[in-house]
Amino acid sequence: MMESSPAARRPEGLGEAAAWQALLARRHDPEHGAALVAAAIGAEATALIELYGPLVAVPRSRPFAIAHLAQSLDGRIATLAGASRWLSGEADLLHTHRMRALADAVLVGAGTVLHDDPQLTVRRCSGDHPVRIVIDAERRLERRHRVFRDGAAPTLLLAAADRVRPGERLGEAEIVAVPRANGGLAPQEIRRVLAERGLAFLFVEGGGVTISRFLAARALDRLQLTLAPVLLGSGRPSLILPEIADPSYGLRPRIRRAALGDDLMFECIFDD
C-alpha cells in the first residue's frame, strides 16, 4: 500500500469529519466517545461508523492485530519490479491513514521500506501518528530511509537477537532484539514484544510477505483486502500460504464488505 498520490486529496464532508472525530474519541476515551458516536448523523457518518465502529470498540488493553493489502483483481500487489503506484484509489489511501490513526503501532517488513521508503504517518486525516515498527531480522536496511531519520514518530526496528548489540540505534530508531524462530522472527513473538511495550493495537500494513507470515502463524485477528478494478496479468502476489491439498482446507473467515470509492474492501474476521 502506497501512501501518497498525485491526485488532490478528497475533502471530508462535515458529517464525515464529525463522525471521524467521534470515532477517534471513542478509541481513546470509550465512555465520552461512545456518546459522540451515537450522536453522529447523516449518510457519511453512518458509513464511517459501520466501517470503523467495531475497530474502535476493541478494548485498549486487548492485543489486536489487523492487516491491510491493496491488490488487483488477479491478486497482484505490485509489478515484478515492485511498482505499486497507483493501484488503489484515494478512498483506500484515506482508509489506510485512518487505520494508522486508530492503531498503537503500524508495522511493515524490510522489503516495504526498501521499495517504497514510506513515512507511515497520519497525514490524510486527523489523528496521532502511531509508533512505527520495521521488521529487519538480518539488518539489511540503512539509515537513509525516512522512517529512521525524520523523527516524525517513535520508531522501532525489530532484528534477530544475534544481530543486535545492547543500546544500538539506527538513526532515530531504537533497535529491539527478538529471538529467532525458524530462521526469522516469529509473528506471535513480535506481538508479545510489542504488547509488553503497551502497543496492543497493531496495524500490519505490508508487504505481502510479512502479512502472509502473520496469517500463516495465525497471528492476525483481521485481514483487510482491497480489490482495485485493474488486471495486471503479472507481478507480485498478495498472499502466499503453505500449500493445501484440497480447497476444503482453506481459511473461511467471516467477511465484512465496504466500498472505498471504485475499490471494494473485504475484511476477513478470524477472531472477534
MIFIBA-536735 format. One record per residue (C-alpha): residue number from 1; x, y, z. Coordinates in nm, 2 decimals. Example, Ala and Ser with C-alpha at 12.3 -4.5 7.8 and 13.67 -1.06 7.14 Angstrom:
// residues 2
+-----+--------+--------+--------+
|   k |      u |      v |      w |
+-----+--------+--------+--------+
|   1 |   1.23 |  -0.45 |   0.78 |
|   2 |   1.37 |  -0.11 |   0.71 |
+-----+--------+--------+--------+
***
This chain:
// residues 272
+-----+--------+--------+--------+
|   k |      u |      v |      w |
+-----+--------+--------+--------+
|   1 |   0.00 |   0.00 |   0.00 |
|   2 |   0.15 |   0.33 |  -0.11 |
|   3 |   0.07 |   0.64 |   0.09 |
|   4 |   0.05 |   0.94 |  -0.14 |
|   5 |  -0.09 |   1.02 |  -0.48 |
|   6 |  -0.06 |   1.29 |  -0.75 |
|   7 |  -0.43 |   1.34 |  -0.72 |
|   8 |  -0.57 |   1.60 |  -0.49 |
|   9 |  -0.70 |   1.48 |  -0.15 |
|  10 |  -1.07 |   1.43 |  -0.13 |
|  11 |  -1.21 |   1.68 |   0.13 |
|  12 |  -1.42 |   1.53 |   0.41 |
|  13 |  -1.79 |   1.63 |   0.43 |
|  14 |  -1.90 |   1.79 |   0.75 |
|  15 |  -2.08 |   1.48 |   0.86 |
|  16 |  -1.79 |   1.26 |   0.77 |
|  17 |  -1.54 |   1.48 |   0.96 |
|  18 |  -1.75 |   1.50 |   1.27 |
|  19 |  -1.81 |   1.12 |   1.26 |
|  20 |  -1.43 |   1.06 |   1.23 |
|  21 |  -1.36 |   1.28 |   1.53 |
|  22 |  -1.62 |   1.09 |   1.73 |
|  23 |  -1.46 |   0.76 |   1.63 |
|  24 |  -1.12 |   0.89 |   1.74 |
|  25 |  -1.27 |   1.00 |   2.07 |
|  26 |  -1.43 |   0.66 |   2.11 |
|  27 |  -1.10 |   0.49 |   2.06 |
|  28 |  -0.91 |   0.69 |   2.32 |
|  29 |  -1.20 |   0.77 |   2.57 |
|  30 |  -1.46 |   0.49 |   2.55 |
|  31 |  -1.72 |   0.65 |   2.78 |
|  32 |  -1.72 |   1.00 |   2.63 |
|  33 |  -1.65 |   0.89 |   2.28 |
|  34 |  -1.94 |   0.64 |   2.27 |
|  35 |  -2.19 |   0.93 |   2.32 |
|  36 |  -2.03 |   1.13 |   2.04 |
|  37 |  -2.05 |   0.83 |   1.80 |
|  38 |  -2.42 |   0.78 |   1.90 |
|  39 |  -2.49 |   1.14 |   1.82 |
|  40 |  -2.33 |   1.14 |   1.47 |
|  41 |  -2.59 |   1.16 |   1.20 |
|  42 |  -2.60 |   1.16 |   0.82 |
|  43 |  -2.52 |   0.90 |   0.55 |
|  44 |  -2.15 |   0.97 |   0.56 |
|  45 |  -2.14 |   0.94 |   0.94 |
|  46 |  -2.33 |   0.61 |   0.92 |
|  47 |  -2.09 |   0.46 |   0.66 |
|  48 |  -1.79 |   0.55 |   0.88 |
|  49 |  -1.94 |   0.42 |   1.20 |
|  50 |  -2.03 |   0.09 |   1.03 |
|  51 |  -1.68 |   0.05 |   0.90 |
|  52 |  -1.47 |   0.17 |   1.20 |
|  53 |  -1.71 |   0.12 |   1.49 |
|  54 |  -1.61 |  -0.24 |   1.56 |
|  55 |  -1.24 |  -0.15 |   1.55 |
|  56 |  -1.26 |   0.15 |   1.79 |
|  57 |  -1.46 |  -0.07 |   2.03 |
|  58 |  -1.17 |  -0.31 |   2.07 |
|  59 |  -1.06 |  -0.27 |   2.44 |
|  60 |  -0.74 |  -0.07 |   2.46 |
|  61 |  -0.57 |  -0.34 |   2.67 |
|  62 |  -0.65 |  -0.63 |   2.44 |
|  63 |  -0.38 |  -0.74 |   2.20 |
|  64 |  -0.53 |  -0.70 |   1.85 |
|  65 |  -0.36 |  -0.73 |   1.50 |
|  66 |  -0.52 |  -0.63 |   1.17 |
|  67 |  -0.35 |  -0.62 |   0.83 |
|  68 |  -0.43 |  -0.45 |   0.51 |
|  69 |  -0.33 |  -0.51 |   0.15 |
|  70 |  -0.45 |  -0.35 |  -0.18 |
|  71 |  -0.44 |  -0.58 |  -0.47 |
|  72 |  -0.55 |  -0.61 |  -0.83 |
|  73 |  -0.85 |  -0.83 |  -0.94 |
|  74 |  -0.60 |  -1.10 |  -1.03 |
|  75 |  -0.43 |  -1.09 |  -0.69 |
|  76 |  -0.12 |  -0.88 |  -0.75 |
|  77 |   0.01 |  -0.61 |  -0.52 |
|  78 |   0.28 |  -0.47 |  -0.75 |
|  79 |   0.46 |  -0.53 |  -1.07 |
|  80 |   0.76 |  -0.77 |  -1.08 |
|  81 |   0.98 |  -0.46 |  -1.05 |
|  82 |   0.80 |  -0.36 |  -0.73 |
|  83 |   0.59 |  -0.07 |  -0.86 |
|  84 |   0.25 |  -0.04 |  -0.69 |
|  85 |   0.15 |   0.32 |  -0.75 |
|  86 |  -0.13 |   0.38 |  -0.81 |
|  87 |  -0.30 |   0.05 |  -0.75 |
|  88 |  -0.58 |   0.15 |  -0.52 |
|  89 |  -0.77 |   0.48 |  -0.52 |
|  90 |  -0.79 |   0.79 |  -0.30 |
|  91 |  -1.06 |   0.64 |  -0.07 |
|  92 |  -0.84 |   0.34 |   0.01 |
|  93 |  -0.54 |   0.56 |   0.08 |
|  94 |  -0.75 |   0.77 |   0.32 |
|  95 |  -0.87 |   0.45 |   0.48 |
|  96 |  -0.51 |   0.34 |   0.53 |
|  97 |  -0.43 |   0.66 |   0.71 |
|  98 |  -0.74 |   0.63 |   0.93 |
|  99 |  -0.62 |   0.28 |   1.02 |
| 100 |  -0.29 |   0.42 |   1.13 |
| 101 |  -0.46 |   0.68 |   1.34 |
| 102 |  -0.66 |   0.41 |   1.52 |
| 103 |  -0.36 |   0.19 |   1.58 |
| 104 |  -0.10 |   0.20 |   1.86 |
| 105 |   0.16 |   0.08 |   1.61 |
| 106 |   0.20 |   0.03 |   1.23 |
| 107 |   0.42 |  -0.25 |   1.11 |
| 108 |   0.60 |  -0.32 |   0.78 |
| 109 |   0.87 |  -0.55 |   0.66 |
| 110 |   1.21 |  -0.46 |   0.54 |
| 111 |   1.11 |  -0.51 |   0.18 |
| 112 |   0.84 |  -0.24 |   0.20 |
| 113 |   1.09 |   0.01 |   0.34 |
| 114 |   1.34 |  -0.08 |   0.06 |
| 115 |   1.10 |  -0.05 |  -0.22 |
| 116 |   0.86 |   0.23 |  -0.10 |
| 117 |   1.05 |   0.43 |   0.16 |
| 118 |   0.72 |   0.50 |   0.34 |
| 119 |   0.67 |   0.76 |   0.61 |
| 120 |   0.40 |   0.56 |   0.79 |
| 121 |   0.25 |   0.87 |   0.95 |
| 122 |  -0.11 |   1.01 |   0.96 |
| 123 |  -0.14 |   1.29 |   0.70 |
| 124 |  -0.47 |   1.24 |   0.51 |
| 125 |  -0.69 |   1.26 |   0.82 |
| 126 |  -0.68 |   1.39 |   1.18 |
| 127 |  -0.53 |   1.17 |   1.44 |
| 128 |  -0.20 |   1.09 |   1.61 |
| 129 |   0.09 |   0.91 |   1.44 |
| 130 |   0.13 |   0.55 |   1.55 |
| 131 |   0.46 |   0.41 |   1.67 |
| 132 |   0.64 |   0.28 |   1.35 |
| 133 |   0.77 |  -0.08 |   1.35 |
| 134 |   1.00 |  -0.22 |   1.09 |
| 135 |   1.10 |  -0.59 |   1.08 |
| 136 |   1.45 |  -0.63 |   0.96 |
| 137 |   1.58 |  -0.96 |   1.10 |
| 138 |   1.91 |  -0.95 |   0.92 |
| 139 |   1.98 |  -0.58 |   0.94 |
| 140 |   1.96 |  -0.51 |   0.57 |
| 141 |   1.83 |  -0.15 |   0.60 |
| 142 |   2.03 |   0.17 |   0.62 |
| 143 |   1.99 |   0.50 |   0.80 |
| 144 |   1.89 |   0.68 |   0.47 |
| 145 |   1.53 |   0.56 |   0.49 |
| 146 |   1.28 |   0.82 |   0.61 |
| 147 |   1.14 |   0.63 |   0.90 |
| 148 |   1.49 |   0.62 |   1.06 |
| 149 |   1.58 |   0.98 |   1.02 |
| 150 |   1.27 |   1.21 |   1.00 |
| 151 |   1.19 |   1.19 |   1.37 |
| 152 |   0.82 |   1.22 |   1.29 |
| 153 |   0.71 |   0.94 |   1.53 |
| 154 |   0.88 |   0.69 |   1.76 |
| 155 |   1.03 |   0.41 |   1.55 |
| 156 |   1.14 |   0.06 |   1.64 |
| 157 |   1.35 |  -0.17 |   1.43 |
| 158 |   1.30 |  -0.54 |   1.52 |
| 159 |   1.60 |  -0.75 |   1.44 |
| 160 |   1.72 |  -1.10 |   1.53 |
| 161 |   1.89 |  -1.11 |   1.87 |
| 162 |   2.22 |  -1.23 |   1.73 |
| 163 |   2.23 |  -0.92 |   1.51 |
| 164 |   2.19 |  -0.66 |   1.78 |
| 165 |   2.43 |  -0.51 |   2.03 |
| 166 |   2.29 |  -0.35 |   2.35 |
| 167 |   2.19 |   0.02 |   2.32 |
| 168 |   2.22 |   0.01 |   1.94 |
| 169 |   2.02 |   0.25 |   1.72 |
| 170 |   1.97 |   0.31 |   1.35 |
| 171 |   1.93 |   0.68 |   1.31 |
| 172 |   1.64 |   0.79 |   1.52 |
| 173 |   1.51 |   0.43 |   1.56 |
| 174 |   1.56 |   0.21 |   1.86 |
| 175 |   1.67 |  -0.14 |   1.77 |
| 176 |   1.49 |  -0.42 |   1.95 |
| 177 |   1.63 |  -0.77 |   1.98 |
| 178 |   1.38 |  -1.05 |   1.91 |
| 179 |   1.46 |  -1.42 |   1.94 |
| 180 |   1.49 |  -1.62 |   1.61 |
| 181 |   1.23 |  -1.88 |   1.52 |
| 182 |   1.28 |  -2.10 |   1.21 |
| 183 |   1.54 |  -1.86 |   1.07 |
| 184 |   1.32 |  -1.54 |   1.11 |
| 185 |   1.12 |  -1.36 |   1.36 |
| 186 |   0.80 |  -1.53 |   1.48 |
| 187 |   0.49 |  -1.31 |   1.44 |
| 188 |   0.35 |  -1.43 |   1.77 |
| 189 |   0.68 |  -1.33 |   1.94 |
| 190 |   0.67 |  -0.99 |   1.77 |
| 191 |   0.32 |  -0.93 |   1.90 |
| 192 |   0.43 |  -1.03 |   2.25 |
| 193 |   0.73 |  -0.80 |   2.25 |
| 194 |   0.51 |  -0.51 |   2.13 |
| 195 |   0.23 |  -0.58 |   2.38 |
| 196 |   0.49 |  -0.56 |   2.66 |
| 197 |   0.56 |  -0.20 |   2.54 |
| 198 |   0.19 |  -0.11 |   2.55 |
| 199 |   0.15 |  -0.14 |   2.18 |
| 200 |  -0.16 |  -0.36 |   2.18 |
| 201 |  -0.35 |  -0.25 |   1.86 |
| 202 |  -0.12 |  -0.34 |   1.57 |
| 203 |  -0.18 |  -0.24 |   1.21 |
| 204 |   0.02 |  -0.46 |   0.97 |
| 205 |   0.05 |  -0.26 |   0.65 |
| 206 |   0.28 |  -0.46 |   0.44 |
| 207 |   0.41 |  -0.61 |   0.24 |
| 208 |   0.27 |  -0.93 |   0.11 |
| 209 |   0.54 |  -1.15 |   0.25 |
| 210 |   0.51 |  -1.00 |   0.60 |
| 211 |   0.13 |  -1.03 |   0.60 |
| 212 |   0.15 |  -1.38 |   0.47 |
| 213 |   0.38 |  -1.48 |   0.76 |
| 214 |   0.14 |  -1.33 |   1.01 |
| 215 |  -0.16 |  -1.50 |   0.85 |
| 216 |   0.02 |  -1.84 |   0.83 |
| 217 |   0.12 |  -1.81 |   1.20 |
| 218 |  -0.25 |  -1.73 |   1.30 |
| 219 |  -0.12 |  -1.40 |   1.43 |
| 220 |  -0.39 |  -1.18 |   1.27 |
| 221 |  -0.73 |  -1.11 |   1.42 |
| 222 |  -0.85 |  -0.95 |   1.09 |
| 223 |  -0.72 |  -0.90 |   0.74 |
| 224 |  -0.85 |  -0.63 |   0.50 |
| 225 |  -0.81 |  -0.69 |   0.13 |
| 226 |  -0.89 |  -0.40 |  -0.10 |
| 227 |  -0.96 |  -0.50 |  -0.46 |
| 228 |  -0.88 |  -0.24 |  -0.72 |
| 229 |  -1.06 |  -0.27 |  -1.06 |
| 230 |  -0.75 |  -0.35 |  -1.26 |
| 231 |  -0.58 |  -0.66 |  -1.41 |
| 232 |  -0.20 |  -0.66 |  -1.40 |
| 233 |  -0.15 |  -1.01 |  -1.56 |
| 234 |   0.18 |  -1.05 |  -1.38 |
| 235 |   0.36 |  -0.92 |  -1.08 |
| 236 |   0.40 |  -0.99 |  -0.71 |
| 237 |   0.12 |  -1.20 |  -0.55 |
| 238 |  -0.06 |  -1.06 |  -0.25 |
| 239 |  -0.06 |  -1.36 |  -0.02 |
| 240 |   0.14 |  -1.68 |  -0.02 |
| 241 |   0.05 |  -1.95 |   0.23 |
| 242 |   0.16 |  -2.31 |   0.28 |
| 243 |   0.02 |  -2.54 |   0.01 |
| 244 |  -0.30 |  -2.73 |   0.07 |
| 245 |  -0.43 |  -3.05 |  -0.10 |
| 246 |  -0.80 |  -2.95 |  -0.11 |
| 247 |  -1.00 |  -2.63 |  -0.11 |
| 248 |  -1.19 |  -2.75 |   0.19 |
| 249 |  -0.87 |  -2.69 |   0.39 |
| 250 |  -0.87 |  -2.32 |   0.30 |
| 251 |  -0.94 |  -2.05 |   0.55 |
| 252 |  -1.31 |  -1.95 |   0.56 |
| 253 |  -1.33 |  -1.63 |   0.78 |
| 254 |  -1.64 |  -1.42 |   0.83 |
| 255 |  -1.65 |  -1.13 |   0.59 |
| 256 |  -1.74 |  -0.76 |   0.61 |
| 257 |  -1.76 |  -0.56 |   0.28 |
| 258 |  -1.71 |  -0.19 |   0.23 |
| 259 |  -1.70 |   0.02 |  -0.09 |
| 260 |  -1.40 |   0.25 |  -0.09 |
| 261 |  -1.46 |   0.47 |  -0.40 |
| 262 |  -1.42 |   0.24 |  -0.70 |
| 263 |  -1.24 |  -0.02 |  -0.49 |
| 264 |  -1.41 |  -0.29 |  -0.28 |
| 265 |  -1.27 |  -0.39 |   0.06 |
| 266 |  -1.32 |  -0.73 |   0.21 |
| 267 |  -1.24 |  -0.76 |   0.58 |
| 268 |  -1.17 |  -1.12 |   0.69 |
| 269 |  -1.26 |  -1.17 |   1.06 |
| 270 |  -1.06 |  -1.46 |   1.22 |
| 271 |  -1.11 |  -1.36 |   1.59 |
| 272 |  -1.36 |  -1.12 |   1.75 |
+-----+--------+--------+--------+
***
